[in-house]
C-alpha cells in the first residue's frame, strides 16, 4: 500500500514539481495538495495522510503555525522545505521544535550533485519518516517514563547480532526504573554524531547538561552550511554549557560544545588536554560534510580510550567506521534506541556491527552521561 502524501506550498510550480517526484516512486502517492497552512491543517484532519511536505512561508497561515496545529490535532510526520538563508535556518529550527521531523532545502541542487540524486533523496526522506506515523499517533502514555535501557552483555550481543534488522531487545519491565551505574572509566572528551532528527535530539540532551560538565563535547550534525551557525546560536541560548560553531584552531575546553560547520570537515588534533580543532574542506568525494566518521576517527587517534561517544538518530551509516576506530582504541560507544529515533539508520549500523555497549532512549541519554562522568 502506497504511502499517502499531502503536499503543502503556495507556489503552484513547486507543488507540481514535488508531486511529480513523489508520484514517480511506486511506494509513494500524492493524495492532495494545499496552498496554505490553514488548508493544510484542515486536509491533515480529513485525509489523514502518512506524510506531509510543508513550505514555511505561506499566506493565511505559515508552515510553522500549521505544524503546531497539526501536531495538536492529528500528529503526522512532516518534512519541511526551507531556504538556505540564516532566516530560513532559524525558521526551519522553529518548525522542528514545533514537531516537524525533517527538512530539505527548496533548491534541491544545493544538497545533490544531480537531479537523479535529488529525486532519490526526497523520496527516501519521505519513506523514512513515514515509518514514524504509528509512533506519533499513539496515545501519549509517557513514552519517556516507559522507555527502557539495556546494557548488553557479550551473550546478549551474540544473540542479537544474529537478528539482522532488529534492535537490541528491551529490558524487562522490572528494570525500567533502575538507576544507572557508572562504569568507572575516565574520559577527556565527549563526541556525538547525528543526522535526521538530530537537532531536536541534541537540544534535548544538551539543555540537560550542567555548566560544570568536566570535558569538551564535539558535535557532528549533518546540516547545510548556512544552518550550523544558527543552530549553534540557538543551543547556546538554551544551554547552561557554552555551544559554538567550531572554528579552525579552537582549543577544546571543558564545559563547551563545538558544532561542526556545515559543508566542511572537523578533525581533532594535538594531544589530550591540549587539543584543538582543524576545519578542512575535505574534498568532493565525501558523501557527508561534516562527516561523523572523519571527526570520530580523528578523536580516536588523539584521545584513545578517553572518549565517551554517542550515535543518535539519522539516516544511513555515517559514524559506523568512526566508532569502529574508537572501539579499537577502547573508547565507550552508546547508541540511541530505535523507538526514540526519527530514523534508526545510523544507530542501527553501529548496533549491528556490535560496536555499542548500551542502547538508550533519547530522554535518558543526558542522565546516563551525567552518571557516567560523575555528576549524578
C-alpha positions as a Markdown table, in Angstrom:
| # | Residue | x | y | z |
|---|---|---|---|---|
| 1 | Unk | 0.0 | 0.0 | 0.0 |
| 2 | Unk | 1.4 | 3.4 | -1.1 |
| 3 | Unk | 2.5 | 6.0 | 1.4 |
| 4 | Unk | -0.1 | 8.8 | 1.2 |
| 5 | Unk | 1.5 | 12.3 | 1.0 |
| 6 | Unk | -0.1 | 15.7 | 1.3 |
| 7 | Unk | 1.9 | 18.5 | -0.5 |
| 8 | Unk | 1.6 | 22.0 | 1.0 |
| 9 | Unk | 3.0 | 25.0 | -0.8 |
| 10 | Unk | 1.7 | 28.3 | -2.1 |
| 11 | Unk | 3.7 | 28.0 | -5.3 |
| 12 | Unk | 1.8 | 26.0 | -8.0 |
| 13 | Unk | 5.1 | 25.3 | -9.7 |
| 14 | Unk | 6.7 | 23.8 | -6.6 |
| 15 | Unk | 3.6 | 21.8 | -5.7 |
| 16 | Unk | 3.6 | 20.3 | -9.2 |
| 17 | Unk | 7.4 | 19.7 | -9.1 |
| 18 | Unk | 7.3 | 17.9 | -5.8 |
| 19 | Unk | 4.2 | 16.0 | -6.7 |
| 20 | Unk | 5.8 | 14.7 | -9.9 |
| 21 | Unk | 8.9 | 13.5 | -7.9 |
| 22 | Unk | 6.8 | 11.8 | -5.2 |
| 23 | Unk | 4.5 | 10.1 | -7.7 |
| 24 | Unk | 7.4 | 8.7 | -9.7 |
| 25 | Unk | 8.2 | 6.4 | -6.8 |
| 26 | Unk | 5.8 | 3.4 | -6.7 |
| 27 | Unk | 6.0 | 3.4 | -2.8 |
| 28 | Unk | 4.5 | 7.0 | -2.7 |
| 29 | Unk | 1.3 | 8.7 | -3.7 |
| 30 | Unk | 0.3 | 12.4 | -3.5 |
| 31 | Unk | -3.3 | 12.3 | -2.3 |
| 32 | Unk | -3.9 | 16.0 | -2.4 |
| 33 | Unk | -2.3 | 19.5 | -2.2 |
| 34 | Unk | -2.8 | 22.6 | 0.0 |
| 35 | Unk | -1.9 | 26.2 | -0.8 |
| 36 | Unk | -1.5 | 27.5 | 2.8 |
| 37 | Unk | -1.2 | 26.4 | 6.4 |
| 38 | Unk | -4.8 | 26.7 | 7.2 |
| 39 | Unk | -5.8 | 24.4 | 4.4 |
| 40 | Unk | -3.0 | 22.0 | 5.3 |
| 41 | Unk | -4.4 | 21.7 | 8.9 |
| 42 | Unk | -8.0 | 21.0 | 7.5 |
| 43 | Unk | -6.8 | 18.4 | 5.0 |
| 44 | Unk | -4.5 | 16.7 | 7.5 |
| 45 | Unk | -7.5 | 16.2 | 9.7 |
| 46 | Unk | -9.8 | 15.0 | 7.0 |
| 47 | Unk | -7.5 | 13.0 | 4.7 |
| 48 | Unk | -5.1 | 11.6 | 7.4 |
| 49 | Unk | -2.0 | 11.4 | 5.2 |
| 50 | Unk | 1.0 | 9.3 | 6.2 |
| 51 | Unk | 3.4 | 12.2 | 5.5 |
| 52 | Unk | 3.1 | 16.0 | 4.9 |
| 53 | Unk | 5.6 | 18.1 | 2.9 |
| 54 | Unk | 5.3 | 21.7 | 4.2 |
| 55 | Unk | 6.6 | 25.0 | 3.0 |
| 56 | Unk | 7.5 | 27.6 | 5.7 |
| 57 | Unk | 6.4 | 31.0 | 4.2 |
| 58 | Unk | 2.8 | 30.9 | 3.1 |
| 59 | Unk | -0.2 | 33.3 | 3.2 |
| 60 | Unk | -3.2 | 32.9 | 5.6 |
| 61 | Unk | -1.1 | 30.6 | 7.9 |
| 62 | Unk | 2.6 | 29.9 | 7.8 |
| 63 | Unk | 4.1 | 26.4 | 7.9 |
| 64 | Unk | 5.4 | 26.6 | 11.4 |
| 65 | Unk | 2.0 | 27.5 | 12.8 |
| 66 | Unk | 0.4 | 24.8 | 10.7 |
| 67 | Unk | 2.9 | 22.2 | 12.1 |
| 68 | Unk | 1.9 | 23.2 | 15.6 |
| 69 | Unk | -1.8 | 22.9 | 14.9 |
| 70 | Unk | -1.3 | 19.5 | 13.1 |
| 71 | Unk | 0.7 | 18.1 | 15.9 |
| 72 | Unk | -2.0 | 19.0 | 18.4 |
| 73 | Unk | -4.9 | 17.7 | 16.3 |
| 74 | Unk | -3.5 | 14.8 | 14.3 |
| 75 | Unk | 0.2 | 14.2 | 14.7 |
| 76 | Unk | 1.7 | 13.5 | 11.2 |
| 77 | Unk | 5.3 | 13.0 | 10.1 |
| 78 | Unk | 6.2 | 16.3 | 8.4 |
| 79 | Unk | 9.1 | 17.2 | 6.1 |
| 80 | Unk | 9.8 | 21.0 | 5.8 |
| 81 | Unk | 11.1 | 22.8 | 2.8 |
| 82 | Unk | 13.2 | 25.8 | 3.5 |
| 83 | Unk | 15.5 | 28.4 | 2.0 |
| 84 | Unk | 19.2 | 28.1 | 2.7 |
| 85 | Unk | 19.5 | 31.5 | 4.4 |
| 86 | Unk | 20.1 | 32.4 | 8.0 |
| 87 | Unk | 16.5 | 33.4 | 8.4 |
| 88 | Unk | 15.5 | 30.2 | 6.7 |
| 89 | Unk | 17.6 | 28.2 | 9.1 |
| 90 | Unk | 16.0 | 29.9 | 12.1 |
| 91 | Unk | 12.5 | 29.2 | 10.8 |
| 92 | Unk | 13.4 | 25.6 | 10.0 |
| 93 | Unk | 14.7 | 25.0 | 13.5 |
| 94 | Unk | 11.5 | 26.5 | 14.8 |
| 95 | Unk | 9.5 | 24.1 | 12.7 |
| 96 | Unk | 11.5 | 21.1 | 14.0 |
| 97 | Unk | 10.9 | 22.4 | 17.5 |
| 98 | Unk | 7.1 | 22.5 | 16.7 |
| 99 | Unk | 7.2 | 18.8 | 15.7 |
| 100 | Unk | 8.4 | 18.5 | 12.1 |
| 101 | Unk | 10.7 | 15.5 | 11.7 |
| 102 | Unk | 13.0 | 16.6 | 8.9 |
| 103 | Unk | 13.8 | 19.3 | 6.3 |
| 104 | Unk | 15.2 | 19.8 | 2.9 |
| 105 | Unk | 16.2 | 23.0 | 1.0 |
| 106 | Unk | 13.7 | 24.1 | -1.6 |
| 107 | Unk | 16.6 | 24.3 | -4.1 |
| 108 | Unk | 17.4 | 20.6 | -4.4 |
| 109 | Unk | 20.6 | 21.3 | -6.3 |
| 110 | Unk | 22.0 | 22.7 | -3.0 |
| 111 | Unk | 22.2 | 19.2 | -1.5 |
| 112 | Unk | 22.6 | 17.0 | -4.5 |
| 113 | Unk | 25.1 | 16.7 | -7.3 |
| 114 | Unk | 22.5 | 16.0 | -10.0 |
| 115 | Unk | 18.7 | 15.7 | -10.5 |
| 116 | Unk | 18.6 | 12.0 | -10.0 |
| 117 | Unk | 20.3 | 12.2 | -6.7 |
| 118 | Unk | 18.0 | 15.0 | -5.6 |
| 119 | Unk | 14.9 | 13.0 | -6.6 |
| 120 | Unk | 16.1 | 9.9 | -4.8 |
| 121 | Unk | 16.9 | 11.9 | -1.6 |
| 122 | Unk | 13.5 | 13.4 | -1.4 |
| 123 | Unk | 11.8 | 10.0 | -2.0 |
| 124 | Unk | 14.0 | 8.3 | 0.7 |
| 125 | Unk | 13.3 | 11.0 | 3.3 |
| 126 | Unk | 9.6 | 10.7 | 2.8 |
| 127 | Unk | 9.7 | 6.9 | 3.0 |
| 128 | Unk | 11.8 | 7.0 | 6.2 |
| 129 | Unk | 9.7 | 9.5 | 8.2 |
| 130 | Unk | 6.5 | 7.7 | 7.1 |
| 131 | Unk | 7.7 | 4.9 | 9.4 |
| 132 | Unk | 7.1 | 7.1 | 12.4 |
| 133 | Unk | 3.4 | 7.6 | 11.7 |
| 134 | Unk | 2.2 | 4.9 | 14.0 |
| 135 | Unk | 4.5 | 6.0 | 16.8 |
| 136 | Unk | 3.2 | 9.6 | 16.5 |
| 137 | Unk | -0.4 | 8.5 | 16.5 |
| 138 | Unk | -0.2 | 6.5 | 19.7 |
| 139 | Unk | -1.8 | 8.0 | 22.8 |
| 140 | Unk | 0.9 | 9.6 | 24.9 |
| 141 | Unk | 1.4 | 7.2 | 27.7 |
| 142 | Unk | 4.6 | 8.9 | 28.8 |
| 143 | Unk | 6.7 | 7.0 | 26.4 |
| 144 | Unk | 9.6 | 8.7 | 28.2 |
| 145 | Unk | 8.9 | 7.1 | 31.5 |
| 146 | Unk | 8.3 | 3.7 | 29.9 |
| 147 | Unk | 11.4 | 3.7 | 27.7 |
| 148 | Unk | 13.9 | 1.1 | 28.6 |
| 149 | Unk | 17.6 | 1.0 | 28.7 |
| 150 | Unk | 19.7 | -2.1 | 28.4 |
| 151 | Unk | 23.4 | -2.7 | 28.8 |
| 152 | Unk | 24.4 | -5.6 | 26.6 |
| 153 | Unk | 26.5 | -8.4 | 27.9 |
| 154 | Unk | 28.6 | -10.5 | 25.5 |
| 155 | Unk | 25.9 | -13.2 | 25.5 |
| 156 | Unk | 23.2 | -10.7 | 24.6 |
| 157 | Unk | 25.3 | -9.1 | 21.9 |
| 158 | Unk | 26.0 | -12.5 | 20.3 |
| 159 | Unk | 22.3 | -13.3 | 20.3 |
| 160 | Unk | 21.1 | -10.0 | 18.9 |
| 161 | Unk | 23.7 | -9.7 | 16.2 |
| 162 | Unk | 22.1 | -12.7 | 14.5 |
| 163 | Unk | 18.9 | -10.7 | 14.2 |
| 164 | Unk | 19.8 | -8.8 | 11.0 |
| 165 | Unk | 17.4 | -6.0 | 11.2 |
| 166 | Unk | 16.3 | -6.0 | 14.8 |
| 167 | Unk | 17.3 | -3.6 | 17.5 |
| 168 | Unk | 18.5 | -4.9 | 20.8 |
| 169 | Unk | 15.7 | -6.3 | 22.9 |
| 170 | Unk | 14.2 | -4.1 | 25.5 |
| 171 | Unk | 15.0 | -4.7 | 29.2 |
| 172 | Unk | 12.3 | -6.4 | 31.2 |
| 173 | Unk | 9.7 | -4.1 | 32.7 |
| 174 | Unk | 11.1 | -4.7 | 36.2 |
| 175 | Unk | 14.3 | -2.9 | 35.3 |
| 176 | Unk | 12.6 | 0.2 | 33.8 |
| 177 | Unk | 13.1 | 2.5 | 36.8 |
| 178 | Unk | 16.6 | 1.1 | 37.5 |
| 179 | Unk | 19.2 | 3.7 | 38.2 |
| 180 | Unk | 22.2 | 3.9 | 36.0 |
| 181 | Unk | 25.6 | 2.9 | 37.4 |
| 182 | Unk | 28.9 | 4.5 | 36.2 |
| 183 | Unk | 31.4 | 2.1 | 34.6 |
| 184 | Unk | 34.3 | 3.8 | 36.4 |
| 185 | Unk | 36.1 | 4.7 | 33.2 |
| 186 | Unk | 37.8 | 8.1 | 33.0 |
| 187 | Unk | 37.1 | 10.4 | 30.0 |
| 188 | Unk | 38.5 | 13.5 | 28.5 |
| 189 | Unk | 36.2 | 14.1 | 25.5 |
| 190 | Unk | 32.5 | 13.5 | 24.6 |
| 191 | Unk | 31.7 | 13.0 | 20.9 |
| 192 | Unk | 28.1 | 12.9 | 19.5 |
| 193 | Unk | 27.2 | 12.2 | 15.8 |
| 194 | Unk | 23.7 | 12.5 | 14.3 |
| 195 | Unk | 21.7 | 13.4 | 11.2 |
| 196 | Unk | 17.9 | 13.2 | 10.6 |
| 197 | Unk | 16.1 | 14.1 | 13.8 |
| 198 | Unk | 19.4 | 15.3 | 15.3 |
| 199 | Unk | 18.5 | 19.0 | 16.0 |
| 200 | Unk | 15.7 | 18.1 | 18.4 |
| 201 | Unk | 17.7 | 15.2 | 19.9 |
| 202 | Unk | 20.8 | 17.4 | 20.5 |
| 203 | Unk | 18.7 | 20.1 | 22.1 |
| 204 | Unk | 17.0 | 17.7 | 24.5 |
| 205 | Unk | 20.4 | 16.3 | 25.6 |
| 206 | Unk | 22.5 | 19.4 | 25.8 |
| 207 | Unk | 19.9 | 21.5 | 27.6 |
| 208 | Unk | 20.1 | 19.0 | 30.5 |
| 209 | Unk | 23.9 | 19.2 | 30.8 |
| 210 | Unk | 25.2 | 21.5 | 33.6 |
| 211 | Unk | 27.8 | 24.2 | 33.1 |
| 212 | Unk | 30.4 | 22.2 | 35.1 |
| 213 | Unk | 30.5 | 19.3 | 32.6 |
| 214 | Unk | 34.1 | 18.1 | 33.0 |
| 215 | Unk | 35.3 | 17.9 | 29.4 |
| 216 | Unk | 34.7 | 19.2 | 25.9 |
| 217 | Unk | 31.9 | 18.0 | 23.7 |
| 218 | Unk | 32.2 | 17.7 | 19.9 |
| 219 | Unk | 29.1 | 17.6 | 17.8 |
| 220 | Unk | 28.6 | 16.4 | 14.2 |
| 221 | Unk | 25.2 | 17.1 | 12.8 |
| 222 | Unk | 24.5 | 16.6 | 9.0 |
| 223 | Unk | 23.3 | 20.1 | 8.1 |
| 224 | Unk | 23.8 | 22.7 | 5.4 |
| 225 | Unk | 26.5 | 25.3 | 5.8 |
| 226 | Unk | 24.1 | 28.2 | 6.4 |
| 227 | Unk | 22.3 | 26.3 | 9.2 |
| 228 | Unk | 25.0 | 25.3 | 11.6 |
| 229 | Unk | 25.8 | 28.9 | 12.9 |
| 230 | Unk | 22.1 | 29.5 | 13.6 |
| 231 | Unk | 21.7 | 26.1 | 15.3 |
| 232 | Unk | 24.8 | 26.6 | 17.5 |
| 233 | Unk | 23.5 | 30.1 | 18.5 |
| 234 | Unk | 20.1 | 28.6 | 19.3 |
| 235 | Unk | 21.7 | 25.9 | 21.5 |
| 236 | Unk | 24.0 | 28.4 | 23.2 |
| 237 | Unk | 20.9 | 30.5 | 24.2 |
| 238 | Unk | 19.1 | 27.4 | 25.6 |
| 239 | Unk | 22.0 | 25.6 | 27.3 |
| 240 | Unk | 24.0 | 26.0 | 30.5 |
| 241 | Unk | 27.1 | 25.0 | 28.8 |
| 242 | Unk | 28.6 | 27.1 | 26.0 |
| 243 | Unk | 27.8 | 26.0 | 22.5 |
| 244 | Unk | 29.5 | 27.4 | 19.4 |
| 245 | Unk | 30.1 | 26.6 | 15.7 |
| 246 | Unk | 33.6 | 25.2 | 15.6 |
| 247 | Unk | 36.3 | 27.3 | 14.0 |
| 248 | Unk | 39.7 | 26.3 | 12.8 |
| 249 | Unk | 42.2 | 26.4 | 15.7 |
| 250 | Unk | 39.6 | 26.3 | 18.5 |
| 251 | Unk | 41.2 | 24.9 | 21.7 |
| 252 | Unk | 38.9 | 22.3 | 23.3 |
| 253 | Unk | 37.8 | 23.4 | 26.7 |
| 254 | Unk | 35.7 | 21.7 | 29.4 |
| 255 | Unk | 32.0 | 22.7 | 29.5 |
| 256 | Unk | 32.0 | 23.8 | 25.9 |
| 257 | Unk | 30.3 | 22.1 | 22.9 |
| 258 | Unk | 31.7 | 22.6 | 19.4 |
| 259 | Unk | 29.3 | 22.0 | 16.4 |
| 260 | Unk | 31.0 | 21.0 | 13.2 |
| 261 | Unk | 30.3 | 23.7 | 10.5 |
| 262 | Unk | 28.1 | 22.6 | 7.6 |
| 263 | Unk | 29.9 | 21.9 | 4.3 |
| 264 | Unk | 33.3 | 21.2 | 6.0 |
| 265 | Unk | 35.1 | 18.5 | 8.0 |
| 266 | Unk | 36.0 | 18.9 | 11.6 |
| 267 | Unk | 39.1 | 17.0 | 13.0 |
| 268 | Unk | 40.6 | 16.8 | 16.4 |
| 269 | Unk | 44.4 | 17.5 | 16.5 |
| 270 | Unk | 47.1 | 17.6 | 19.2 |
| 271 | Unk | 47.1 | 15.6 | 22.4 |
| 272 | Unk | 44.7 | 15.0 | 25.3 |
| 273 | Unk | 44.4 | 18.1 | 27.4 |
| 274 | Unk | 46.0 | 20.3 | 24.7 |
| 275 | Unk | 43.9 | 19.5 | 21.6 |
| 276 | Unk | 42.4 | 21.9 | 19.1 |
| 277 | Unk | 40.1 | 21.6 | 16.1 |
| 278 | Unk | 41.1 | 21.6 | 12.5 |
| 279 | Unk | 38.4 | 22.7 | 10.0 |
| 280 | Unk | 39.0 | 21.4 | 6.5 |
| 281 | Unk | 37.3 | 21.3 | 3.1 |
| 282 | Unk | 37.6 | 17.5 | 3.0 |
| 283 | Unk | 37.2 | 17.2 | -0.8 |
| 284 | Unk | 34.3 | 16.4 | -3.1 |
| 285 | Unk | 34.4 | 12.6 | -2.7 |
| 286 | Unk | 33.0 | 12.7 | 0.8 |
| 287 | Unk | 29.2 | 11.9 | 1.0 |
| 288 | Unk | 28.8 | 13.9 | 4.2 |
| 289 | Unk | 30.2 | 17.3 | 5.0 |
| 290 | Unk | 30.5 | 17.3 | 8.0 |
| 291 | Unk | 31.1 | 13.5 | 8.4 |
| 292 | Unk | 30.9 | 11.7 | 11.7 |
| 293 | Unk | 33.4 | 9.1 | 10.6 |
| 294 | Unk | 36.1 | 11.7 | 9.9 |
| 295 | Unk | 35.6 | 13.5 | 13.3 |
| 296 | Unk | 35.3 | 10.3 | 15.3 |
| 297 | Unk | 38.3 | 8.8 | 13.6 |
| 298 | Unk | 40.5 | 11.8 | 14.5 |
| 299 | Unk | 39.2 | 11.8 | 18.1 |
| 300 | Unk | 40.2 | 8.1 | 18.3 |
| 301 | Unk | 43.8 | 8.9 | 17.3 |
| 302 | Unk | 44.2 | 11.7 | 19.8 |
| 303 | Unk | 42.1 | 10.5 | 22.8 |
| 304 | Unk | 42.2 | 6.7 | 22.5 |
| 305 | Unk | 40.1 | 5.1 | 25.3 |
| 306 | Unk | 39.2 | 8.5 | 26.9 |
| 307 | Unk | 36.3 | 9.2 | 24.6 |
| 308 | Unk | 32.6 | 8.9 | 25.6 |
| 309 | Unk | 30.8 | 8.7 | 22.2 |
| 310 | Unk | 27.2 | 8.5 | 21.0 |
| 311 | Unk | 25.4 | 7.9 | 17.7 |
| 312 | Unk | 22.0 | 9.4 | 17.6 |
| 313 | Unk | 19.1 | 9.3 | 15.1 |
| 314 | Unk | 20.0 | 9.6 | 11.5 |
| 315 | Unk | 19.7 | 8.1 | 8.0 |
| 316 | Unk | 22.5 | 6.0 | 6.6 |
| 317 | Unk | 25.5 | 4.6 | 8.3 |
| 318 | Unk | 27.8 | 7.5 | 8.9 |
| 319 | Unk | 29.6 | 7.0 | 12.2 |
| 320 | Unk | 30.0 | 3.3 | 12.0 |
| 321 | Unk | 33.6 | 3.3 | 10.8 |
| 322 | Unk | 34.5 | 6.1 | 13.2 |
| 323 | Unk | 33.0 | 4.1 | 16.0 |
| 324 | Unk | 35.0 | 1.1 | 14.8 |
| 325 | Unk | 38.2 | 3.2 | 15.3 |
| 326 | Unk | 37.0 | 4.4 | 18.7 |
| 327 | Unk | 36.2 | 0.9 | 19.8 |
| 328 | Unk | 39.6 | -0.4 | 18.7 |
| 329 | Unk | 41.1 | 2.2 | 21.0 |
| 330 | Unk | 39.0 | 1.2 | 23.9 |
| 331 | Unk | 36.5 | 4.2 | 23.8 |
| 332 | Unk | 32.9 | 3.9 | 25.0 |
| 333 | Unk | 30.1 | 3.9 | 22.4 |
| 334 | Unk | 26.4 | 4.3 | 23.0 |
| 335 | Unk | 23.5 | 4.4 | 20.6 |
| 336 | Unk | 20.0 | 5.9 | 20.6 |
| 337 | Unk | 17.3 | 3.2 | 20.7 |
| 338 | Unk | 15.1 | 2.5 | 17.8 |
| 339 | Unk | 11.8 | 3.7 | 19.4 |
| 340 | Unk | 13.1 | 7.2 | 20.2 |
| 341 | Unk | 14.8 | 7.7 | 16.8 |
| 342 | Unk | 13.3 | 9.6 | 13.9 |
| 343 | Unk | 15.4 | 7.4 | 11.7 |
| 344 | Unk | 17.2 | 4.4 | 13.2 |
| 345 | Unk | 19.7 | 4.1 | 10.3 |
| 346 | Unk | 22.9 | 5.4 | 12.0 |
| 347 | Unk | 22.4 | 3.8 | 15.4 |
| 348 | Unk | 21.3 | 0.6 | 13.8 |
| 349 | Unk | 24.5 | 0.4 | 11.7 |
| 350 | Unk | 26.6 | 0.8 | 14.9 |
| 351 | Unk | 24.4 | -1.7 | 16.8 |
| 352 | Unk | 24.5 | -4.3 | 14.1 |
| 353 | Unk | 28.3 | -4.0 | 13.9 |
| 354 | Unk | 28.5 | -4.8 | 17.6 |
| 355 | Unk | 30.1 | -1.5 | 18.5 |
| 356 | Unk | 27.8 | 0.0 | 21.0 |
| 357 | Unk | 27.7 | -1.1 | 24.6 |
| 358 | Unk | 24.3 | 0.5 | 25.5 |
| 359 | Unk | 21.2 | 1.4 | 23.6 |
| 360 | Unk | 19.5 | 4.3 | 25.3 |
| 361 | Unk | 16.1 | 6.1 | 24.9 |
| 362 | Unk | 16.6 | 9.8 | 24.0 |
| 363 | Unk | 15.0 | 11.1 | 27.2 |
| 364 | Unk | 17.6 | 9.3 | 29.4 |
| 365 | Unk | 20.8 | 9.9 | 27.5 |
| 366 | Unk | 21.7 | 13.1 | 29.4 |
| 367 | Unk | 21.0 | 11.4 | 32.7 |
| 368 | Unk | 23.2 | 8.5 | 31.6 |
| 369 | Unk | 26.0 | 10.9 | 30.6 |
| 370 | Unk | 26.0 | 12.7 | 33.9 |
| 371 | Unk | 26.1 | 9.4 | 35.9 |
| 372 | Unk | 29.0 | 8.2 | 33.7 |
| 373 | Unk | 31.1 | 11.3 | 34.3 |
| 374 | Unk | 30.4 | 11.5 | 38.0 |
| 375 | Unk | 27.9 | 14.4 | 38.1 |
| 376 | Unk | 24.9 | 12.5 | 39.2 |
